């Protein structure tokens, strides 16, 4: 009998600009959806550490992991659960040395197959694949092929990043993505919270069979 794999879960990306509206939206989403992780993005903006502290508490109280984007030293100082990095071996090694074996360290690999394999072998906790843009059909198809291939061969979890429609999210979950991460831009939409809820519901229903 084929192995039935665990359901896909939600991975949230927050934009770097702190606003009361965003905090309220996150509170609403965490209360309603099964979010496994929240990534706090810098976006080149100076970090408001008091605001980030509140977000970390909010996320961890909801039993989700809280990661910081791109800065292992700041992640250690603020007490996040880990860090998300670009696909760079030296950055990964430095972060692992600094944060230790218990930290969650994931890497974003775009559509780069070999980089993802190398970093997974080094111990990355997940690899993230993403199309060039949410409207680039060719790269969405490339990303789908990568995730389907990865899910069959590798144990290290994979994330489908920047997937903003329910149909695409369900497709990636069915192909074997362990997590789906809507883009940061979804929070700007008037119906962003509702769209995230629909994506979360769709991926939780998608069944992946080995």
N, C-alpha and C positions, 0 to 999 in steps of 0.2 A: 504494500500500500504506500502511496506517495506521502511524504512528510508534509503536514500542514504547518506552515510557518506562522510566527506571531503576527498580529495585525500591525500595520503601519501606524505610526504616531506623528503628531504635529511637532514641528520645530519652529519656534517663532523668532523672527529677526526684528529687533527694534531699531528705529533710526536714532541717530546720536543727539538730536535736538530735544532737550527735556521740556515737556509741557504737561500741565495738569490734565489736559484732554487725553494725551497718550497714556498717562498713568491710569486714568479712569478706564480707558479702553482695555488696557492690559488686565486690570482687575476683573473686568467683565468677561474677557476671554478665558482667563485662568479659572474662573468660577464655573464656566459652562463647557469647556472643551478639555480633552485629555492631551495636554501639552507636556511633552517630555523634557523640553529644554527651551530656554530663552537666551538668545544671543544679544548682548548689549554692544551696539556698534558705535565706534567713535566718529566716523564720517569726517575726520579731520577737524573736529570741533573740540575745544578744550573741555575736558571732563569736569562736570560739576559733581564732585565726590559725594556731597550730601544727597544729591538727587539719586546718584547711582547706589548709594547705601540703601536708600528706601526701596529702590527697584529690586536689589538683591534680596532684601528681607521679604518683599512681596512674592517674589518668585519662589524662594526656598520654602516659605510657609505653605505654598501650594504644592509642595513635594515635586517640584520641577528643578532640574539642574540649571544653574545660571552661569553662562560663559561670557567672557569679555573678548571682544574682537581685536586681535593683533598685538596685545601688549601683556606679556607674561609677568613682567615686574609689577605692573599696576594690578593685574589679576591677583597676584599674591598679596599685595598690600590691602586690597579691598576685600579679600576673602571670597572671591567667586569660586565656583567648582572647577574652573579650568579656563581654557583659552581656545579660540579658533584662530588658525593661522593660514596664510597662503602656502602653496606647495613648495616649501623651501626646506631642504634637509637640515641646514645649519640652524635655521630658526627653530625647527622642531627639536633638534638636539639640545639647544640652549634652553628652550622652554621646559623640556622634560627634566633636565638637570636642575633647573630652578624650582619647579613645582612638585617634582617627585612622581613616584609611580602611581599614586592614588588619584592624581589630578586627571580630569578629562581633557585631552588635547586632540582636537580634530583639525583637519586640513581641508581647504577648499581647492579642488583640482580642476575646475572648469570642465574641459573635455579631454584632459590629459591622462591617458590610460597608464602609461609607464610610471609617471610621477606618483599616481595613486598607489600602484603596486609597491613601489619602493618605500613610500612612507608607511603603508600598512605593515610591511615587513619590519620596519624600524619600531613599530609599536603604536602608531596613531590609533586613537580610539574610534575614529570614524573617518571616512573620506566623503567629501561632498562633490557632486557633479552638477553642472549648471549649463543651460543653453546660453548662447551669446546674448540673447534678449528674449523676453517672453513672447515676442511676436515673430521670432526667426524660426520658421517651421523646420528648415533643414537642420539647424542645430538642436532643436527640440527632439527631432528624430534621432540625431546622433547621441544625445544624452540618454534617450530611452534605450538605445542599443547598448550603451555602456552599462547602464544600470541592470538590464536584463542579463548581460554577460557576467557582471560582478556578482550578482545575487546567486548565480549558479556555482561559481568557483570559490568565492571568498567568504570567510566567517566574519571579518571586520565589517561592521555596519556601514551602509552607504545612505547618503542623503540626497534627495533631489531638491536643489536650491532654486529659488526664484520662479516658483510655479504658482500662478495666480488664478487659474480657472479650475472649477470643480472637475471638469472632464479631464484636463491634463493631470490633476492631482490623482484622480482615480486610476488613470492609465499608469502612472509611475508606481503607485502602490501595488497595482496588480502585477507589474513587471518585477517587483521585488525590492523596491526602495524600502528601507527600514523606517525612514522619516521623510516627510515632505515639508519644505520650508517656503512658505509664501514670501514674496519680496517685501522689502521695507516699505515700498510705495503703497502697499495695500492699506496701510493705516491712514493714508491721506484721503482715501475714498469715503464718500458719505456713508456707503454701505459696507465699509471695510470689516467691521466686527461681524456682521451677518455673513459676509463672504468667507471669513476665516472659520466661522462655525459650520458652514456648509462643506468647506474643504475637510475639516476635521471629521465630520460625519461620514463623508464619502470615503475617506481613506480607512476609516475604522471598519467599514463594511467590505472593503475590497479583500478578496481572499487570494493568497499566494500559495500555490502548490508546487513543491519541488519537482 
